[in-house]
Amino acid sequence: MIVAAALIMISVFGSFILNADPTVKQFGVGLSVGVALAAVTVLVFAPAVLVLAGKGSWWVPAWLDRVLPHMDVEGAGAETAPPAALGPSGTP
């Protein structure tokens, strides 16, 4: 996803080089190189920092943990005991 976005932006900014105005050409080269460097930085250094930080990269302060909602993506909260059999009056 990052690579696709970077390639689109590089190609758009690279098209500025076809303009006759030298200032626009300089902007095209500068923006293309800037986007390329930013994409490489994100793709190379972000995973490296996550590996070096280990579990610390997923640490959340206690006050923020109380404020954030609990997201149960894998459905572990759905695993509950089966409901008890109800009697004729609707009570177990």
C-alpha positions as CSV (number, residue, x, y, z in Angstrom):
1,M,0.0,0.0,0.0
2,I,2.8,2.4,0.9
3,V,4.7,1.4,-2.2
4,A,1.7,2.0,-4.5
5,A,1.0,5.4,-3.0
6,A,4.7,6.4,-3.3
7,L,4.9,5.2,-6.9
8,I,1.8,7.2,-7.8
9,M,3.1,10.4,-6.1
10,I,6.6,10.0,-7.6
11,S,5.1,9.6,-11.1
12,V,2.8,12.6,-10.7
13,F,5.6,14.8,-9.3
14,G,8.0,13.4,-11.9
15,S,5.7,14.5,-14.7
16,F,6.4,18.1,-13.6
17,I,9.9,17.6,-15.2
18,L,8.2,17.8,-18.6
19,N,7.2,21.4,-17.9
20,A,9.2,24.1,-19.7
21,D,9.5,26.3,-16.5
22,P,12.8,25.4,-14.7
23,T,11.2,26.2,-11.3
24,V,8.5,23.7,-11.9
25,K,11.1,21.1,-13.0
26,Q,13.1,21.7,-9.8
27,F,9.9,21.2,-7.7
28,G,9.2,18.0,-9.6
29,V,12.6,16.5,-8.9
30,G,12.6,17.7,-5.3
31,L,9.2,16.3,-4.5
32,S,9.9,13.0,-6.3
33,V,13.1,12.5,-4.4
34,G,11.5,13.5,-1.1
35,V,8.6,11.0,-1.5
36,A,11.0,8.3,-2.5
37,L,13.2,8.9,0.6
38,A,10.1,9.1,2.8
39,A,8.8,5.8,1.5
40,V,12.1,4.0,1.9
41,T,12.4,5.4,5.4
42,V,9.0,4.1,6.4
43,L,9.5,0.7,4.8
44,V,13.0,0.1,6.2
45,F,13.1,1.9,9.6
46,A,9.6,1.3,10.9
47,P,9.8,-2.5,11.1
48,A,13.3,-2.2,12.5
49,V,12.2,0.1,15.3
50,L,9.3,-2.3,16.1
51,V,11.7,-5.2,16.4
52,L,14.1,-3.3,18.6
53,A,11.4,-2.0,20.9
54,G,9.8,-5.4,21.2
55,K,6.8,-5.5,23.5
56,G,7.4,-1.9,24.4
57,S,6.1,-0.8,21.0
58,W,2.6,-2.1,22.1
59,W,2.7,-0.7,25.6
60,V,-0.3,1.5,26.6
61,P,-0.3,3.7,29.7
62,A,-2.8,2.6,32.3
63,W,-4.9,5.8,32.1
64,L,-5.2,5.4,28.3
65,D,-6.1,1.7,28.6
66,R,-9.0,2.7,30.8
67,V,-10.3,5.2,28.3
68,L,-9.9,3.1,25.1
69,P,-12.6,0.7,24.3
70,H,-11.8,-3.0,24.4
71,M,-11.7,-4.4,20.8
72,D,-12.3,-8.2,20.6
73,V,-11.2,-9.0,17.1
74,E,-10.7,-12.7,17.5
75,G,-13.9,-13.4,19.3
76,A,-12.4,-14.6,22.6
77,G,-15.2,-12.8,24.5
78,A,-17.8,-14.7,22.6
79,E,-16.7,-18.0,24.1
80,T,-19.0,-18.3,27.1
81,A,-20.6,-21.2,28.9
82,P,-23.7,-22.6,27.2
83,P,-27.0,-21.2,28.6
84,A,-28.5,-23.3,31.4
85,A,-31.7,-25.2,30.6
86,L,-34.7,-23.3,31.6
87,G,-37.7,-24.8,33.5
88,P,-41.3,-24.3,32.6
89,S,-41.5,-21.0,34.5
90,G,-38.5,-19.6,32.6
91,T,-36.1,-20.0,35.6
92,P,-33.2,-22.4,35.7
